[in-house]
Amino acid sequence: MAVIAGDIIQQKVDAIVNATDRSFSGGGGVDYAIHCAAGPELREECLQLNGCRKGEAKITNGYNLLARWVIHTVGPVWQGGNHGEGDILAQCYRNCLNLAEQYSIRTIAFPAISTGTFGFPTNLASRIAVTEVARFLQKNTSVEKIIFSCFGQTVYDCYLVAIQEILDS
């Protein structure tokens, strides 16, 4: 497990995770950047997937990206924390990692799912992400490297703290 400050699109991994909306619109944030970099073929393939519910994950080719695969997931919109947001976010990570295992993906990079436009508090989101990845790695050896690709210093710092607290406990 590693934390980097940088653009997820530039990561040399087998798969990158796209934090998207239910219709894979490519409308903002990391979703927009991935769609722009991958090219129009990504949008065409996404249209064939018939959407994605919160917590689910679906996989497509990476097209013009460095990554061979894109795993799309829909995180929760933060509504104060009393609407199952934490459980849905945890499902996003579990379902992405299950797809990675199913497709024999050895290296994967995650953005900070739901922390941008969806408003999930980064300190809480990072703890959920690190917890789910740590649980997965305890039981599975198929994925060799998992990267948290953090856009911005605040996000990066939150993930470093979460890793230190969770792995040291």
CORZI-V119836 format. One record per residue. N is the residue number from 1. SS is DSSP state (a for helix, b for strand, c for the rest). PSI is psi in whole degrees, -180 to 180 (* if undefined). OMEGA is omega in degrees with one decimal (NA if undefined). Layout:
# CORZI-V119836
N;SS;PSI;OMEGA
N;SS;PSI;OMEGA
This chain:
# CORZI-V119836
1;c;131;-178.5
2;b;153;175.6
3;b;130;176.1
4;b;151;172.4
5;b;116;-179.6
6;c;-177;-175.8
7;c;122;-178.4
8;a;-31;-178.1
9;a;-28;-177.7
10;a;-1;-177.2
11;c;133;177.7
12;c;81;-178.6
13;c;166;177.7
14;c;-36;-177.6
15;b;146;168.7
16;b;151;178.6
17;b;135;178.7
18;b;119;173.1
19;b;107;-171.1
20;b;-174;172.7
21;c;179;-173.6
22;c;-26;-176.3
23;c;11;-179.5
24;c;43;-170.1
25;c;-25;-175.5
26;c;25;-169.6
27;c;-18;-178.0
28;c;166;175.5
29;a;-139;-177.9
30;a;-34;179.1
31;a;-47;178.6
32;a;-47;-177.8
33;a;-42;179.9
34;a;-45;179.3
35;a;-42;179.2
36;a;-45;-177.2
37;a;-35;-176.7
38;a;-31;-178.3
39;c;172;-173.6
40;a;-20;178.5
41;a;-33;178.7
42;a;-46;179.4
43;a;-42;-180.0
44;a;-44;179.0
45;a;-39;178.9
46;a;-36;179.3
47;a;-28;-180.0
48;c;-12;-175.2
49;c;-8;178.3
50;c;41;175.0
51;c;-179;-176.8
52;c;132;178.2
53;c;161;176.8
54;b;135;178.1
55;c;-19;178.7
56;c;169;174.5
57;b;141;176.8
58;b;153;-172.8
59;b;144;174.6
60;b;172;171.2
61;b;161;179.7
62;c;-15;179.0
63;c;-114;-174.5
64;c;6;178.2
65;c;164;172.6
66;c;-34;-179.9
67;c;140;178.1
68;c;-32;-174.3
69;b;153;168.2
70;b;125;174.6
71;b;118;-176.9
72;b;136;176.7
73;b;150;-179.7
74;b;110;178.7
75;c;172;-179.3
76;c;150;168.9
77;c;130;-179.0
78;c;127;178.8
79;c;30;178.8
80;c;-9;175.4
81;c;0;-177.6
82;c;19;-178.2
83;c;30;177.2
84;c;18;-176.8
85;a;-41;-179.9
86;a;-43;178.7
87;a;-41;179.4
88;a;-43;178.8
89;a;-42;177.6
90;a;-40;176.7
91;a;-39;177.9
92;a;-50;-178.8
93;a;-45;179.4
94;a;-46;-177.9
95;a;-37;175.5
96;a;-45;-179.2
97;a;-35;175.6
98;a;-41;175.9
99;a;-40;178.3
100;a;-44;178.8
101;a;-44;-179.0
102;a;-36;-177.8
103;c;13;179.2
104;c;40;177.5
105;c;126;-177.2
106;c;-28;-179.5
107;b;137;-175.5
108;b;145;176.6
109;b;133;178.6
110;b;141;165.7
111;c;-179;175.9
112;c;85;-173.4
113;c;131;174.8
114;c;1;-175.4
115;c;-14;179.4
116;c;-113;-178.1
117;c;-31;-177.3
118;c;-10;168.5
119;c;12;179.3
120;c;131;179.3
121;c;127;-173.7
122;a;-38;-178.9
123;a;-38;178.3
124;a;-44;179.8
125;a;-40;-179.0
126;a;-37;178.9
127;a;-40;177.8
128;a;-45;-179.5
129;a;-50;-178.0
130;a;-40;178.5
131;a;-47;-178.7
132;a;-41;178.5
133;a;-43;179.0
134;a;-43;177.6
135;a;-44;179.8
136;a;-47;-177.0
137;a;-25;177.0
138;a;-29;-174.4
139;a;-16;-173.0
140;c;141;178.5
141;c;2;-176.1
142;c;-36;178.2
143;c;119;-173.5
144;c;-30;-177.3
145;b;128;177.0
146;b;125;-177.3
147;b;136;167.5
148;b;110;-178.5
149;b;109;-170.6
150;b;127;177.9
151;c;105;-179.9
152;c;149;-175.6
153;a;-39;-179.1
154;a;-45;179.2
155;a;-46;178.6
156;a;-49;-179.1
157;a;-41;179.1
158;a;-43;180.0
159;a;-39;176.8
160;a;-45;179.1
161;a;-44;-178.9
162;a;-44;179.1
163;a;-46;-179.4
164;a;-46;-178.4
165;a;-43;-174.2
166;a;-42;-178.5
167;a;-24;178.7
168;c;-7;-177.5
169;c;*;NA
